[in-house]
């Protein structure tokens, strides 16, 4: 334990602290409050009486076929179901990917700011990491020039991104993939927020440009099933068997009932409703927050807004603690997402009803604009 070097996931600590207040307002939680499709609930009720055995390690074929159908329908990409491994959430997929692709002391690169668990999972496997600073000048995207001269084995990107809500544009994504293929770098694409894309913005799967890309997605965000703990990873054909062997030994299989729930989750009419709800929430919260904070990027997708809080403090962690204590409004400090000027930033999540958020906005305006 003396060598333990895993950073805390600060937002989880904030969630715990906010529970001390009955009237807390929640902007910190990256967890959808909407229920999944009614078809999911009915399926769980049906399967709970019968589905308690293991499945094959790659996941039940009907779910893998449904996922493949999703890629054909949404991206016009043909994916062999045999390339899909159903995982224990996307966290399970990252564990498989890092273990499969990157050796101890090799380097995994990702942006700063980004989702903190990338770095910490890499640390668990003794993988070195390289945080690449990004900002609004590239829409918080990594571009190929940022990689030149750097010895890396894997590049992990997310689009729409957590915490910024920005999306990789088509040409940059193509260029990044081409750079990685030319230089022997594994490109891992976290696409967990796909589907939650607003206005006329468009998300692209890395699989649209290369069969060698490793794609990760899951049911926690767009499909509104975070507690189901099911996701998937799509691997190039030559890596599938090794991925399956790792899955057998690390997890055996994803939860059986969760896999059947996943089949039912591809209810496209309901998913359109989910997107509409979050877009309305984004519009409301963005318009309110820009009166209180400096916002340099409009979120294109996901359910977060990345705001500059430096007019109030150069220490966003202390500011968030103080706001929670004094106003019972819970928000996530930027330092959870890296070290690239993140002490000047706060992440807001629009994962609660507008009426709930209105109360929080009123408290923040009274507290910060007085």
Residue pairs with C-beta under 8 A, 6 or more apart in sequence:
5 123
6 120
6 123
6 124
7 116
7 119
7 120
9 116
9 117
9 120
9 336
10 116
10 317
10 332
10 333
10 335
10 336
11 28
11 29
11 30
11 332
11 336
14 28
14 320
14 324
14 330
14 331
14 332
15 26
15 28
15 29
15 330
17 324
17 330
18 24
18 26
18 28
18 324
18 328
18 330
21 324
21 328
23 328
24 324
24 328
24 329
24 330
25 328
25 329
25 330
25 352
25 356
25 357
25 359
25 360
25 363
26 330
26 349
26 351
26 352
26 356
26 360
27 329
27 330
27 331
27 332
27 348
27 349
27 350
27 352
27 357
27 360
28 330
28 331
28 332
28 347
28 349
29 330
29 349
29 351
29 352
30 162
30 303
30 304
30 349
30 351
31 220
31 226
31 351
32 220
32 221
32 224
32 226
32 274
32 303
32 351
33 351
33 352
33 353
34 224
34 274
34 277
35 41
35 224
36 223
36 224
36 225
36 228
36 261
36 265
36 270
37 223
37 224
37 264
37 265
37 267
37 270
37 271
38 270
39 264
39 265
39 267
39 270
40 225
40 261
40 264
40 265
40 267
42 264
43 260
43 261
43 263
43 264
44 257
44 260
44 261
47 256
47 257
47 260
47 261
48 257
51 256
51 257
51 260
52 256
52 257
53 256
54 252
54 253
54 256
55 253
55 254
55 256
55 259
56 253
57 85
57 244
57 247
57 248
57 251
57 252
57 253
58 64
58 82
58 84
58 85
58 86
58 244
58 247
59 84
59 85
59 86
59 232
59 253
59 254
59 259
60 86
60 256
60 259
60 260
61 81
62 263
63 86
63 259
63 260
63 262
63 263
64 81
64 82
64 84
64 86
64 232
65 81
66 262
66 263
66 266
67 79
67 81
67 84
67 86
67 232
67 262
68 78
68 79
68 80
68 81
68 84
69 266
70 266
71 77
71 78
71 79
71 205
71 207
71 234
72 78
72 79
73 268
74 194
74 195
74 205
75 204
75 205
75 207
75 208
76 208
77 205
77 207
77 208
79 207
79 234
80 237
82 237
82 240
83 234
83 235
83 236
83 237
83 240
84 232
84 233
84 234
85 93
85 96
85 232
85 233
85 235
85 240
85 243
85 244
85 247
86 230
86 231
86 232
86 253
86 254
86 259
86 262
87 93
87 96
87 218
87 230
87 231
87 232
87 233
87 247
87 251
87 254
88 229
88 230
88 231
88 251
88 254
88 255
89 218
89 220
89 229
89 230
89 231
90 190
90 192
90 216
90 217
90 218
90 220
90 231
91 117
91 121
91 231
92 229
92 231
92 250
92 251
92 254
93 216
93 218
93 231
93 232
93 233
94 117
94 118
94 121
94 216
95 121
95 250
96 233
96 243
96 246
96 247
96 250
97 188
97 214
97 216
97 233
98 108
98 121
98 122
98 125
98 127
98 154
99 125
99 246
99 250
100 235
100 239
100 242
100 243
100 246
101 153
101 154
101 186
101 188
101 214
101 239
102 108
102 122
102 125
102 127
102 153
102 154
102 186
103 127
103 153
104 125
104 126
104 127
105 126
105 127
105 128
106 127
106 128
106 152
106 153
106 154
107 127
107 128
107 129
107 130
107 150
107 151
107 152
107 153
107 154
108 118
108 122
108 127
108 128
108 129
108 130
108 152
108 153
108 154
108 155
108 156
109 129
109 130
109 131
109 132
109 142
109 147
109 150
109 152
109 154
109 155
109 156
110 118
110 119
110 129
110 130
110 131
110 132
110 142
110 155
110 156
110 157
111 131
111 132
111 133
111 134
111 140
111 141
111 142
111 157
111 158
111 161
111 338
112 131
112 132
112 133
112 134
112 337
112 338
112 339
112 340
112 342
113 134
113 140
113 163
113 164
113 306
113 334
113 337
113 338
113 340
113 342
113 345
114 131
114 158
114 161
114 162
114 163
114 337
114 338
115 158
115 162
115 163
115 190
115 337
116 336
116 337
116 338
118 129
118 156
119 129
119 131
122 128
122 129
123 129
130 150
130 152
131 338
131 339
131 340
132 142
132 146
132 147
133 340
134 140
134 141
134 142
134 146
134 340
135 340
135 341
136 296
136 297
138 172
139 166
139 167
139 169
139 297
140 161
140 164
140 166
140 297
141 157
141 159
141 166
141 168
141 169
141 172
142 155
142 157
142 176
143 172
143 175
143 176
144 175
144 176
144 179
147 155
147 179
147 183
147 185
152 185
153 185
153 186
154 185
154 186
154 187
154 188
155 176
155 180
155 185
155 186
155 187
155 188
156 188
156 189
156 190
157 168
157 173
157 176
157 187
157 188
157 189
157 190
157 206
158 189
158 190
158 191
158 192
158 193
159 166
159 167
159 168
159 173
159 189
159 190
159 191
159 193
159 203
159 204
159 301
160 166
160 167
160 193
160 194
160 196
160 197
160 203
160 299
160 300
160 301
160 302
161 167
161 193
161 302
162 193
162 302
162 304
162 337
163 304
163 306
163 332
163 334
163 336
163 337
163 345
163 347
164 297
164 299
164 304
164 306
165 297
165 298
165 299
165 300
165 301
165 302
165 303
165 304
165 305
165 306
166 297
166 299
166 300
166 301
167 197
167 201
167 202
167 203
167 300
167 301
168 176
168 204
170 202
170 204
173 204
173 206
173 209
174 209
176 187
177 187
177 206
177 209
177 210
177 213
179 185
180 186
180 187
181 187
181 210
181 212
186 214
187 206
187 210
187 212
187 213
187 214
188 213
188 214
188 215
188 216
189 205
189 206
189 213
189 214
189 215
189 216
190 216
190 217
191 203
191 205
191 206
191 215
191 216
191 217
192 216
192 217
192 218
192 220
192 221
192 222
192 231
193 221
193 222
193 301
193 302
193 303
194 203
194 205
194 217
194 222
194 301
195 203
195 221
195 222
195 271
195 274
195 275
196 221
196 222
196 274
196 275
196 278
196 301
196 302
196 303
197 203
197 275
197 300
197 301
198 275
198 278
198 279
198 282
198 299
198 300
198 301
199 279
199 300
201 300
201 301
203 301
205 215
206 213
206 214
206 215
207 213
207 215
207 234
211 236
211 237
212 236
214 233
214 234
214 235
214 236
214 239
215 233
215 234
216 231
216 232
216 233
216 234
217 231
217 232
218 230
218 231
218 232
219 225
219 226
219 228
219 230
219 231
219 258
219 261
219 262
219 265
220 226
220 228
220 231
221 302
221 303
222 271
222 274
222 275
223 262
223 265
223 271
224 274
225 258
225 261
225 262
225 265
228 255
228 258
228 261
228 262
229 254
229 255
229 258
230 254
230 255
230 258
230 259
230 261
230 262
231 254
233 243
235 243
247 253
278 303
278 350
280 354
281 303
281 350
281 351
281 352
281 353
281 354
281 357
282 299
282 303
282 305
282 350
284 350
284 354
284 357
285 305
285 348
285 350
285 357
285 361
286 295
286 298
286 299
286 305
288 357
288 361
289 295
289 305
289 307
289 348
289 361
291 365
291 369
292 307
292 361
292 364
292 365
292 368
292 369
293 307
293 308
293 309
293 311
293 346
294 307
294 308
294 310
294 311
295 305
295 306
295 307
295 308
296 308
297 306
299 305
299 306
303 349
303 350
303 351
304 347
304 348
304 349
304 350
305 347
305 348
305 350
306 334
306 345
306 346
306 347
307 345
307 346
307 347
307 348
308 344
308 345
309 316
309 319
309 334
309 344
309 345
309 346
310 344
312 319
312 368
313 319
314 343
314 344
315 343
316 333
316 334
316 335
316 342
316 343
316 344
316 345
316 346
317 333
317 335
317 343
319 333
319 346
320 330
320 331
320 332
320 333
320 346
323 329
323 331
323 364
323 367
324 330
324 331
326 367
327 363
327 364
327 366
327 367
328 363
329 360
329 363
329 364
331 346
331 347
331 348
332 346
332 347
332 348
332 349
333 342
333 343
333 345
333 346
333 347
334 341
334 342
334 343
334 344
334 345
334 346
334 347
335 342
335 343
336 342
336 347
337 345
337 347
350 357
